[in-house]
Amino acid sequence: MIKGLRVDHRLLHGQVAVAWFNTVRANTILIANDDVAANEMRKKIMRMAKPANGKLVMKSIDDSIQAINQGVTDKYDMFVVVETIEDAYRLINETDVFKSLNLGGTRPTDETRSISKTINITPEDEKLLDELVDQGVEVEIRQLPSETKIIYKDVR
């Protein structure tokens, strides 16, 4: 069962490995990221950050979509983390398991505008998020599960 989907440019770190993992009662973290899936150094770094009481799976976006759609992930209580809003959009639209999206952190760039302390979006990101909201996906901004949810549509 999928327990949640989070966008976090840092992927796996303390907030994910401890706070989110435990709060959603996951036993597995899926890092869905094309670069991590192909990069042994990044895989090694992710393995060092994984919770001791959990399993870590690292797959490309396409392989993650395939695994979810084929039911391979059904036997796990899985928390899914992606690096970008675009990757989250693909996972949501190419599977039928995600009803909500947590925005935890996105990188600031010259093309982004800040909509919260940790969320910076491009015009394309905004379009994708608006489409998700229009599809009925709850998009919320929150770094830690103990924080109050900020609903994306209220700050867009």
Secondary structure as GFF3:
##gff-version 3
##sequence-region A 1 156
A	DSSP	beta_strand	2	8	.	.	.	ID=ss1
A	DSSP	alpha_helix	14	14	.	.	.	ID=ss2
A	DSSP	pi_helix	15	20	.	.	.	ID=ss3
A	DSSP	alpha_helix	21	23	.	.	.	ID=ss4
A	DSSP	beta_strand	28	32	.	.	.	ID=ss5
A	DSSP	alpha_helix	34	38	.	.	.	ID=ss6
A	DSSP	alpha_helix	40	49	.	.	.	ID=ss7
A	DSSP	beta_strand	55	59	.	.	.	ID=ss8
A	DSSP	alpha_helix	61	69	.	.	.	ID=ss9
A	DSSP	three_ten_helix	72	75	.	.	.	ID=ss10
A	DSSP	beta_strand	78	82	.	.	.	ID=ss11
A	DSSP	alpha_helix	85	94	.	.	.	ID=ss12
A	DSSP	beta_strand	100	105	.	.	.	ID=ss13
A	DSSP	beta_strand	113	114	.	.	.	ID=ss14
A	DSSP	beta_strand	120	121	.	.	.	ID=ss15
A	DSSP	alpha_helix	123	134	.	.	.	ID=ss16
A	DSSP	beta_strand	138	141	.	.	.	ID=ss17
A	DSSP	beta_strand	150	151	.	.	.	ID=ss18
A	DSSP	alpha_helix	152	155	.	.	.	ID=ss19
###
